[in-house]
Amino acid sequence: MKINTKKLRYGTASVVITVVVVALVVLLNIIVSSLDDRYNMSFDLTPGKNFEITEKTLDYLATLNEDVEICTTVDELVFQTTDNIYYRQAYEVLKKYSINSDRITLNFVDMTVDPTYVEKYKQYYNGSVSEMSIIIFNEDSHRIRVISVNDLFNIETNYWSQSIVSSKAEQVLTSAVMYVTDPDPKTAVYLNVVSQSINQANITELLTSNGFDVTTIDPNTEEIPMDTDLIIINSPLNDFSETLIDKLYEYMENNGQYGKNMIYLASNYQNNTPNINAFLSEWGISVGEGVVYESNNQNLFQPYRDSLVAFLESNDYTGGIPAEAFQNPVAVYKSRPLELLFDNHGNVKVYDLLKTSDTCYVMTNTLAEQLQESGDASLIEEKPQTVMALANKFTFIDNEQYLSNLVVFGTDYILDQSLTSQTYFNNGDYFVSIVNTIFGKEDGIYIVAKDLSSTTYDISEAKKANLRIVFMFVLPALVAASGIIVWLRRRHK
């Protein structure tokens, strides 16, 4: 049998080329996979860049000067193979920390394979580490924070089941890194009093996310710890006893040393609170009756007069607001009006933190009755209304000034999760900016949660038309032309 050397030669060459191409593809895949662990080799095509970390976090990571390990006690393959979009997003976010900072290392540990790996953390952490934990550890100071993977998500629970409604992975992870690298961590105490507010969890999360250790106490049965840095009083339904008011005086004056801080949130649903009012008045702030209304429909975020927006004016406490977001409003709902009783008096100074437009007015029960009886709109007095205020008392010790600060909100709804979770409103950012300015912190970050339920990869109609042309005509034409060229070359050899 005669061997066709020409066919054998071309056949051998084809096999060799095929083997080489396959080998190169495999090698390229290995190289790209390896590089992807160190560099960002993926592209986020979602409109909101849901799988990326924000400029806020990137800027913070650039300032890190201590080594941090993020250890996830979940096999990496679990994240890579899951069908749950929220877990995939959390995985991509996790990788971005080590990719964007040489100070951060990311490890995935399968505790079923290596159950002893986490033993090294036990001397720094008294709690338990489960198979669904994320450990954030400062290798220089040995500070540690342990969270659950489920802490990366907002989870909605009903009678039948639980479901993830949004991802807060970046906020939780960034705040954890901030916490373990903070040389001067702050503490806060939430006073557990009777209240109709539903915002305790969100207020606590806002503070925790910015490096505070937050605990809850019953001030009627427990002493207010004098070593705490901040007290939060959230819209008490009833007045405080004189004994509790004395505790607040004692805390804020701190034996004449001052240096303490308090946040007080009023509410339209409170009963009469003469003792609290007297305490606030000594700080130059009065919480008025009624609710702030807005007559200009352009300044409403809902079709109700008590659902208005107020715009920030530059002051010492807006430094934490990103420049591109500074013009976004703060949503104000059912706020009581605040009155500044004086600008300064003795060792007390008082400041407006947020005022409404000049088309606002205060709707009281009396005014509502008068309007209903007479219909006389001239009874309405429109003017800017203060809805956030700050007062500080100060003293000088060895020529150094020490301050105690009191921040008052006209409404607890201003920190409702439904408002702080929206990028259009500055509620969350402004709260964090105020708190961090009071404490002299420059690295506070607030990042809204991301809803991935409607994540799509839509492109414009023009791009669709271009891609349709490429895949339906250009690529087939190129393949056909390549085939013709090869056929002609072989035919003439």
C-alpha positions, 0 to 999 in steps of 0.5 A: 500500500502506497503511503501518501506522504503529502497527506501524512505530512499535512495530517501530522502537521494538523495534529501537532498544531491542534495539540499545541493550540489545546496546550496553549489554551490550557496554559493560558487558562491556568495563567489567567486563573492565577492572575485573577487571584492577584489582579482584577481580570474580570469585567463587571457589566452590571449597571450599578457595578454590583460586583466591584467595590466602591471608590470609598473603599478603594481610597481607604485601602490605599491608606492601610499601613498594617497587615490584615488577613481575611480568612473565610472558613468556607471552601472557595469552591462553594462560592465558585459553584453556587447558583446564588447570585448573592454568594457569587457577588460576596465572593467577587467582593471578597477577592477585591480586597486582596487584589486592591491592597498589598496589605490584605491577604485572603484565605479560604479554609475548608474546616472539614479538611483543615480543622486546626487552621483557626486554632491560632485565633483562639487566643484573641477571640473568645467566641466560636468560629463555625464553618460559615465564618469570616475572620478579619485579623490584624496581624500587627495589633492582633485585633480581630472581628469574626462575622458570619457569611450571612452577616454579608446580607440583609435577610428577610424572614417570614413565617415560612422561610428566609430570603436574601433581599440585598447585599451589604458585603462591602459595608460589612467587610470594609467596616471590619477592616477599619475596626481591626486597624483602628488605633483608638476604637470607640464604644457606644451605648444604646439606651433601651427605653420604651419607644415606638421606633423600629430603627434600633437595628439600623442605628446600631448597624450604622455605628458598628459599620464605622468601627464602634462597639455598641452595647444595649443597656436598660438605664432604669436598672443599669448604670451608664458606663462612664468609659463609653464614648457615645450614648444613643437615646432613640425617641423615648415614648415617655418622660425620663425620671429625675434620677435618669436625667441626673445620670445623663447630667453626670455622664455628659459633665464627666466630673468637669472633664467633658469629652462625652457625646450623646445622640437624641432622636425625637418623635412625633409619637412621644408623650409629654417629656418635661424632664427631657425638655428641660435637659435639652434646653440647658443645651440650647435646643428645644423640641417643638410640638407639631410636624414640619410640613412642606408646601412646595411639591418639588421638595417632597419625596412622597406625596405627603406634606410631611415627607420632604427633602432638605439640602445640605449646606457646607459646614464643619460636619459635611466633610465626609460627604463625597463631592459628587453626592453633596447635592443629594438631599436628606429625606425628612419624614414626620419631623418635629421642629427644633428651635435653637434657644441661643447661639452661645451662652456661657460654655455652650454653643449651638449650631444648625446641622440641617434646615428645610426650605423657606416654604416649610411650616409647622402643622400643629393640632391647633393649626389643623383645627383652625384651618379646618374651621376657617380655611384661612391659608394666611394662618400658615407661617412659612419659613426654614425649619431646623430638623437637626441641631448640635450643641456642645459644652466645653471647658479648658484644662491646661489650655486644651479644650474639651467638648461634650457634644449633643446631637438632636434629630427632630425625627427618628425616621431620618435614620430609617433603613428605607432612607439610609439604604438609598444612594439618592439620599444623604441620610446615612452618609451625613449621619456617619459624617457628623459622628466621625467629625465629632470623634475626629475620625477621618476614615468613616465610610457608609456604603448602601446595600445592593439589591441584586434581584433585578441585576441584568446585563442589558445593553442598548439597542444600538449595541445589540444591532452591532453585535448582531451584525458581527455574529451574523455576518462578519464572523461567518464571512471571516470563517468562510474566507479563511476556509476558501483561502486554505482550500485554494492553497491546498488545491494549488500545492 
